Amino acid sequence: MAHPSMLRKLVARYEELAAPGADSGDPKVKRQRDDTAYTLCVSTGTRDIRDALRVARQTISAAGEPVAVSTTSASR
């Protein structure tokens, strides 16, 4: 399992890339979203992005980490 702070950044990055209108048909953005989803699944031991997000948020919360992170620090 990835460290909660890393999971927090991955969740924020995924949400940024999955936001309505984020890709505007850009295949590069879609690829980044798919790669982030895959990394979240691997990091949480799940196979579905919905499950990965749920597990990641539970892990973040249990560790006492803030669930939200600014998108500026998430993309670094």
DANOR-V965671 format. One record per backbone hydrogen bond with DSSP energy under -1.0 kcal/mol. CO is the residue of the C=O (numbers start at 1). NH is the residue of the N-H. Records with the same first field share a line. If there is no record, write none. Layout:
CO->NH, NH
This chain:
3->7
4->8
5->9
6->10
7->11
8->12
9->13
10->14
11->15
12->16
13->17
14->18
19->22
23->26
26->30
27->31
28->32
29->33
30->34
31->35
32->36
33->37
34->38
35->39
36->40
37->41
38->42
39->43
40->44
41->46
43->2
48->52
49->53
50->54
51->55
52->56
53->57
54->58
55->59
56->60
57->61
58->62
59->63
60->65
61->64
70->74
71->75
